[in-house]
Amino acid sequence: MKNFFDYRGIRIRPFHLNIYRTYLLVFWFPFVLSALGYSYLFIYPILLEMKQANKYDLLALWLPSGGLFLLLIIPLLLLVMMRRSSFIRGGYFYRVYQRQMLARLLESNGLYEKKKRKSKEQTRERIIFPKVYYRSTKEILYLTLPTDGMKWHDRFQKIAKTFEEMYISDFISEKKEMGFTTYSLMIDVISKRISIEDCIATDGKIKLMEGVSWDYAEVPHMLVTGGTGGGKTYFLLTLIQALVKVGTVDICDPKEADLKDLQDLRLFKGHVFYGTKWIAKCLKNAVAEMNQRYVYMKALPTYKTGKNFAYYGIPPYFVIVDEWAAFYSTLNYKEQEEILGYVKELVLKARQAGVFLILATQRPDAEYFGGGIRDNILFRVSLGKLQEQGYHMTFGNEQKNKAFINKSIKGRGYVDDGSAIPREFYAPLVPKRYDFIEELKKISSMKLLDTKEVYPTVDEINEAYEEFGIEKNDE
Ligand SMILES: Nc1ncnc2c1ncn2[C@@H]1O[C@H](COP(=O)(O)OP(=O)(O)OP(=O)(O)O)[C@@H](O)[C@H]1O
């Protein structure tokens, strides 16, 4: 609802074109004034005396000139340093500079009107900016522009990507009101990075950053993409250390690289898979687990329509497959069909049973994700540097208007937490001293659901599916 007074922010005016420098001069001005006073009191009398005596002694001026120099230059240097440090910390001057950038964007793109002002002697031109407003909080930048059907309407409607690139920020939403559009952009995301110690799974969610959690029951399954060295393995290990405390974690490492080492831990005995045959078995087991869980839940005395695994206190079950695309491309047609079949079942049906897939890959090309699998994996993370196409594959072609910016920060990328709005992401920070293996050794066992003698028939499974509103199996 509209308030009577809606504060849009500071209106951008032509004086903002040089405001960053102007502010420096304004802060310096009192020192210039005191330098003038000082000169009048201490230098002028000496000069006057010299003039009267008609004898100029530069040596006598040396000390007072030094004082003048200190009075002018030291404050200027301090102010330049203060301005720079405020800029780096994202403080006052940083925001001043953002306003200057906005003014310069308008000017350099000719987004202004010219107005002539006539006086007796001459005609002067004045530029008038459209009604553009700037407002910022510590985390969000609000930029309001006129979308009133006038001259620059279309231009202002498509400006979000430019803002993302200008301010190295993420467009998160737009709010339209009659005549204006307000774009909200997230800034200073790095300050929301958490440490691995704070990456904890509770209440069906795993915290990944301040304000970003993977709510696996609501936004099931995860896609992790990233080039080599971007932090994919560290991120998967971070997820594993948190998820293993609340449920079961099966790990498929087709490349037999970093994750395979976990098999040496007692905790992961029988939970690490490699080789096509065993990975297929792991996924088949997960489908069987899903079916058992549905039948098990339906048979519980506490069974209640519409409730999921969490309601019955059933621990979640995660299957992590690393290097999915590379693995998939090595499979023959028959193997592809079998394995894709399991993945598809899990992606489409397993949410309420609490069985979740985490697929990690370098590039999520559509050819490795048949049957709409990619579209049904709702939580997506990219890590490290990707080409534009890689971002579009990860977050969908509808993100073509978003500016994805690569930075050389380990564990940095983008996340779509199910909102369909990707934003900058920093994986939990893993300190150098942190040893994943040693930390995992401290965990004695995984939380498993003991479904005991539940070995359901196809009919029983279909019956349970019906209860949970899931499409039945054909056989
Ligand atoms: N979240 C993080 N916190 C701290 N350092 C990180 C993080 N993620 C990655 N790194 C650093 O980056 C290095 C590479 O990360 P990682 O091994 O996870 O990359 P990768 O994408 O899996 O690469 P590859 O595919 O080549 O194994 C790590 O050795 C670590 O030093």
The ligand as an SDF file (V2000), in Angstrom:
LIG
                    3D

 31 33  0  0  0  0  0  0  0  0999 V2000
   34.8600  -21.9700    0.9120 N   0  0  0  0  0  0  0  0  0  0  0  0
   36.1760  -21.8760    0.8650 C   0  0  0  0  0  0  0  0  0  0  0  0
   36.8530  -21.3330    1.8910 N   0  0  0  0  0  0  0  0  0  0  0  0
   38.1960  -21.2260    1.8600 C   0  0  0  0  0  0  0  0  0  0  0  0
   38.9510  -21.6270    0.8220 N   0  0  0  0  0  0  0  0  0  0  0  0
   38.3370  -22.1700   -0.2310 C   0  0  0  0  0  0  0  0  0  0  0  0
   36.9170  -22.3220   -0.2760 C   0  0  0  0  0  0  0  0  0  0  0  0
   36.5920  -22.9020   -1.4290 N   0  0  0  0  0  0  0  0  0  0  0  0
   37.7430  -23.1100   -2.0900 C   0  0  0  0  0  0  0  0  0  0  0  0
   38.8020  -22.6870   -1.3790 N   0  0  0  0  0  0  0  0  0  0  0  0
   40.2240  -22.7290   -1.7970 C   0  0  0  0  0  0  0  0  0  0  0  0
   40.2720  -23.0000   -3.1850 O   0  0  0  0  0  0  0  0  0  0  0  0
   40.9320  -24.2220   -3.4480 C   0  0  0  0  0  0  0  0  0  0  0  0
   40.2060  -24.9750   -4.5530 C   0  0  0  0  0  0  0  0  0  0  0  0
   38.9320  -25.3660   -4.0890 O   0  0  0  0  0  0  0  0  0  0  0  0
   38.2500  -26.7440   -4.5290 P   0  0  0  0  0  0  0  0  0  0  0  0
   39.2300  -27.8700   -4.4540 O   0  0  0  0  0  0  0  0  0  0  0  0
   37.0310  -26.8920   -3.7470 O   0  0  0  0  0  0  0  0  0  0  0  0
   37.9410  -26.4160   -6.0380 O   0  0  0  0  0  0  0  0  0  0  0  0
   37.1810  -27.2920   -7.1090 P   0  0  0  0  0  0  0  0  0  0  0  0
   36.2570  -26.3840   -7.8190 O   0  0  0  0  0  0  0  0  0  0  0  0
   36.6080  -28.4970   -6.5030 O   0  0  0  0  0  0  0  0  0  0  0  0
   38.3640  -27.6630   -8.0470 O   0  0  0  0  0  0  0  0  0  0  0  0
   38.6540  -29.0840   -8.6930 P   0  0  0  0  0  0  0  0  0  0  0  0
   37.4800  -29.3750   -9.5490 O   0  0  0  0  0  0  0  0  0  0  0  0
   39.9120  -28.8080   -9.4580 O   0  0  0  0  0  0  0  0  0  0  0  0
   38.8430  -30.0210   -7.5340 O   0  0  0  0  0  0  0  0  0  0  0  0
   40.9510  -24.9570   -2.1200 C   0  0  0  0  0  0  0  0  0  0  0  0
   42.1050  -25.7570   -2.0050 O   0  0  0  0  0  0  0  0  0  0  0  0
   40.9520  -23.8560   -1.0930 C   0  0  0  0  0  0  0  0  0  0  0  0
   42.2660  -23.4200   -0.8400 O   0  0  0  0  0  0  0  0  0  0  0  0
  1  2  1  0
  2  3  1  0
  2  7  2  0
  3  4  2  0
  4  5  1  0
  5  6  2  0
  6  7  1  0
  6 10  1  0
  7  8  1  0
  8  9  2  0
  9 10  1  0
 10 11  1  0
 11 12  1  0
 11 30  1  0
 12 13  1  0
 13 14  1  0
 13 28  1  0
 14 15  1  0
 15 16  1  0
 16 17  2  0
 16 18  1  0
 16 19  1  0
 19 20  1  0
 20 21  2  0
 20 22  1  0
 20 23  1  0
 23 24  1  0
 24 25  2  0
 24 26  1  0
 24 27  1  0
 28 29  1  0
 28 30  1  0
 30 31  1  0
M  END
$$$$
